Amino acid sequence: METGSDMKVLHIVVNAGHTDEIMDIVREAGGSGGTIIHARGEGSQHRAFLGITLDNEQEIIVCLADLKTAERIMADIKEKAGWKTEVRGLCYMMPVERIVGLRQSEG
């Protein structure tokens, strides 16, 4: 197992349909990719139309990056796709203790 002491995992939650925009931001900031998970958001209030509950479709992008890159990604998400934009991006970072199976680029 490889230690991941400098590695962070980012979870970026956005309105559905904006993952290409987010992945462009991630790559421009030095990230290498991510995993996209389809999700359904549920707030404190439900909206209904003709008796059908309307849920907010969301997507979660999960990516690994070193601390410096992760901080750049977070700053760019806040600036370009933050909560006050149509994307309604929310991003949080968590530490990675160990990594198995991560392909390291050869330098």
Beta strands, then each sheet from edge to edge (+ up, - down):
strand 1: 2-3
strand 2: 7-15
strand 3: 35-41
strand 4: 47-49
strand 5: 52-54
strand 6: 56-66
strand 7: 90-95
strand 8: 98-99
sheet 1: 1+ 8-
sheet 2: 3+ 6- 2+ 7-
sheet 3: 4+ 5-
end
